[in-house]
Structure formats: C-alpha cells, structure tokens
Amino acid sequence: MNYIDLWHALHPLYDDGEAKAIVRLVLEERFGLTMSDIFCGKVTELSADDQAELGKIIGRLEKGEPVQYVLGYTSFCWRSFHVTPGVLIPRPETEELCRWITADGAGAQVLDIGTGSGCIAVTLALDLPASAVTAWDISLKALNIARDNANALGAAVTFEVQDALLPPDDDRQWNLIVSNPPYVMHSEIGGMTKNVLNHEPDIALFAPHGRPILFYEVIGNYARHHLVPGGALYFELNPLTADEVGNSLRKQGFAQIEFRDDQFGKCRFLKAVML
C-alpha cells in the first residue's frame, strides 16, 4: 500500500486532514519515514516485515482504535507518556491546565486526584521540583501505567490506590489539589466519536448518571478540609456544568474562584482558593 491507499483506508472514520495526520504519525514514529520519504514513495519500499506490521497497524486503526493506543504512547507537555486502553488518553486541554498550575507555582504538598496515565502528576513533579506530588486513582491498571511513566521520566511521585468519591478521613494537608475527573454526561454520547466510546475507559470518561458534578462536589468538600490556608484547588471542567461547579464551591466556602477558557474558547478550567 502506498501513502494514498493508507489514509484512504481511514477515510470512513476520519476526515482527510486527520486521516493523513494519523498515517504520517505512524510512518514517522514507527518506521522512521520523513515527510520527504513519504512523498517520494518510500512507503512502498519498506521491508516485507515492516509492510506486514504496517498492515496490522492500519487494520487496528480501521476498527477505530486510537492511534495513541496503537503506538503505545502519546506526547504530553513535550514528554512521551505510555498509554493503553486502561487509561484515558491525555488531551491538549489538560496541558493547558498544567501550564496554568506551573505558572502559578505550588507549595510543598501537591495532590492529583484521578491520575490516569499520570500525565498531570508527572508533569508537575518535573516542572515544580520543589513540590512533593502524590497521585490517587481507583484503577490498579492505571496506577501501574502512571508509575511506569514516572519511572521512565525520572519523576518522584507517590502513587496511592484511592477512590475519589471516598477520600480518606486523615490529617494530611495539601498546598494544591488538582483533578481532571470524569465529567462527560451521558446525554453527550450522541456527539462523541466511536474511537473514544469504543476504546477509552468509561470510568474515566463519564460522570455518574443524574449527578454530573458529583466528583467536583466530593473533591471540593475534601479540599475544603485538607487545603492549607491560601491553598488552591484546580479542576478541568465540562463547559456545560462549569457554572454549577463554581456555585457548588462557593457554597462550600471557597472565596476566590477563577475560570479560564481552553484554546477553543470553552470554559474548561477552574481555580478555587480556600482563605
């Protein structure tokens, strides 16, 4: 198969631009072909073994499997993170959240709730080296992947098995708490792509039925009791429930609340300070 055949094979699932980008990514990252190589027709000059591997990769992509799972990694904040179907694929929006936090700085103790691949925790541990970062997740598979990412990137993170909806009643205090909790409402399923719905973990995607801000309420209540005075809580948000989350945090006693839009102009992030 040549380059045109490859991206045409993905055309039923992706538009032309995205299909071409996915194929170029595979050819560059897995087979070391540059753009010049691709346009000079060197795809057809791959060895028989490489052609066979390429065929298997395209077969997986044709079934809607995200390219990040096929390759086994994704880029996040200029670093490579291992990902498998057991964890949510890190999004560019979450990079914006990390940049906001690192620009603000953080105190000694940082907690990431629902760490998934560990992308937030590892990024903060590396970019805020004066902070001690702890990360929670309910999924053992996710924690193993996050721990592998931390080890591979040389980040010092303490990983703990913990249900975000049943936080511990302990005396630990944090300078900063961050979470990108499950926030997609089931009413939004109709607008989601099959490669997300069929492959990424539901537990990391969807808010509880009928309680779209439950994670925010529970984490906010935990933060209210466990942030040091002046400590900050950061959330990634569903724009559809951003106002509701803000109102909930105000009722819990957070006095300073700031919203920020993502690169697409959607209300995606929140910072709340406990005075």
N, C-alpha and C positions, 0 to 999 in steps of 0.2 A: 504493500500500500504506500502511496505517496502522501505528501502533506495534505493535499486537497481531499484525497479519499478519507484521511484520518479525521479531519474536522467536519467533513460532511456526515460521517458516521454519528457524530454527536449532535447534529442539527435538530433532530426531533426534540431534544431536551433543552438545548441552549440556542440563543441567537448566534448569528455569525461571529460577532466580535468575541463573545465569551467562549464559543467552541474553539476558535483559533487560539485564544489565550491559553486555554487548558492544554491543547495539544502542544503548543510551543513550550509551555512549562514542563510537560512530561519529557519532551525531546531534549530540552536543555538540561534538566536536573538529573534525569535517569540515564540519558545516553550521551550527554556532553556535546550536543549539537548547538552551534551558534545560529543566530538568525541568518547569517550568510550561508552557513551549511544547509539550512533548511530550504532556503530559496534557490540554492544551487542544486537541489535534488539529491542531497546525500542521504536522505531518509531511506531511499531505495538501495543504498549501498551498505546498510547495516548488515552485520553477520547473520547467519541463519538463527543462531541462538538469540541474538538481540531482536530479530524480527519476530520470533516466537514469543518473547517476553512482551514486546510491544503489542502484539495481538491480544495477549491476555489482559494487558492494562486497558486497552480500548474496549474489550469485552466488559470489563468491570465498570468502566465509565458509561458505556451504553446502557447499563442497567440502573444508572442514576447514582452510583456510589460517588461521593465527593472525592475530588482529586486529592484532597489533603489526606484522606484515609488510604487512598491507593498508593500514594507516595510514602505515607507513614509519617509525615511531618508537615508543619506549616511555619511560616515566618510570623513572628510577633515582636514588635519593638526591636527590629533588626536582629533578632535571635531566632534560632531554629528550635521548635518545640515538637517533640514526638506526640502524635495523636493517633488514636484508634477509635473504632466505633463506640468504645465505652466512655468517651468524653466528648463534651461539646467542642466544636472547632472554634478556636479563638477568632473573634471578629475585629475588624479595624476600629470599630467604635470603642471597643474595650481598650485599645491602645490609647485612644484619646483620654479615657478615664485615668489610665496610668500616668500619662503625661501631666494631667492636672495635679495629681497627687504628688508626683516628684517635684513639680514646680513649687508647690506649697511647702514641701518638706514634711517630715514626720518626727514624732518623738521616739523614745526608746522602744516602745512595745507596739507592734502592728499585728492586727488580726485580719485574715482574709477568710470570709465565710462562704463555703461552697466553691472550693478552689478549682475543681475540674482538672484540667491539664496542668494546673499550677502556674499558668501564664502571668496572673497578677502577682501572686506571692513571690515568684522567682524574679520577676522584673523589679519589684520594689526592693527585694533583698539585695539585688545587684546595683540598683540605681540610688538606693538610700542605705549605704553600707553601715551607717551608724545606728540603724534600726535593727531590732530583733524581730523577725517575722514568724508568725505562727499561722498555719493554714488548716482549715477544717473541711471535711467532706464526709458524706454518709456512705459513699461508694468506695469499697476497698480497691476496686479496679482503678478508679480514678486516682486514688491516693498513690497507688503503685506507679502509675504513669507520671504523676506530678513529682514523686520522689526521684524517679529516673531522670526527669528533666532537670531538677535541681542539681543532682549529682553531675550530670553531663555538662551543665553550665557553670558549675562551681558556686552555687548559691547555698547559703546557710539558711534553711527553712525547717521549722519544726512542724511535722505533719501529724494530725490527730483525727481519729475517726469520731465524727460528731454530727448528729442530726441538727440542722439549723433550726428546726421547729421545736427542738427540745434542748435548748442551750443549758449548759451546766450552771448550777447554783453554787458558784465558788467565789473566792475573794480576789480573783485576778482583775487587774486594772490595765486598760489599754489607752495609748495616746491616739490611736487611729484604728478604726474598724472600716473595712471595705467589703462590699458584696455585690456580685452580679447574679442575683437569684433567678430562679425560673419565673419568667414574667409573661410569657405568651398566653393569651386567653384562648380557650377552646373555640370561641367564636371567630378567631382569626385563621383557623385551619384552612378554610377555603382559599385564602390568598397565599398560602405557603407552597413552596416548590416540593416536588416529590423527593428530590435528593436529600432535603432536610428531613421531611416527615418520615421517610422510609429508612433512614440510616442514623440520624443523630438521636441520642438518648432522650426519651420523653421526660425522664425525671429531671433532666437539666433544662428542658425547654418550657414545660407547661406549668402555669400557676394552678393551684387547686381549683376544682370546679366550684364556681359560685363564690370564691374567696380570692379574687385576683391580686390583692395586695397582702395576703396573709404573711408571706415571708418578710415583707417590709415591716409589718406590724410587730412580728415576733422579734426580729433582729433589732428594730428600733427600741423595743422595750428592754432587750438585753443591753444595748448600748447605753441606754439611759442610766442603768445601774452600774455599768462597768467602764465607762469612759472617765478618764481623769478630767477635772475642771478645765475647760478650754479644749478638750479632745474633740476630734472630728469624725463624723460618720459619712462615708461616701457610698452612693448607690449608682448602679446602672439601672435605667428605668425603661418601662414601656411607656411611650409618649401618651398612650390612651389613658393611663392611670396615674400620670405624673402629679396632677393636681391633688388627687385623692391621697397619694403617698405623702405629699407635702402637708396636707391638712392633718393627717394622722400623726405625723411627727410633731407638729405644733401642739396638738392635744397632749402629747407625751412630754412636753416641756422643752423641746428644742427651740431656742430663741432665734438663732441665726440660720436661715435656710436659703441656699443659693441654687438656682437651676442653671444648667448650661445645655446648649444645643449641640448635636453632633454635626459632622461635616455636611449632612444633608438638610440641616435646618430643623431637625426634630428634637424636641425636648427629651434628652437621653440621660442626663446625669444630674445628680443632686449632692450637695454637701450640706450637712447639718452640724452645728456646733452646740455642745452642751456647756452652758456657762456655769 
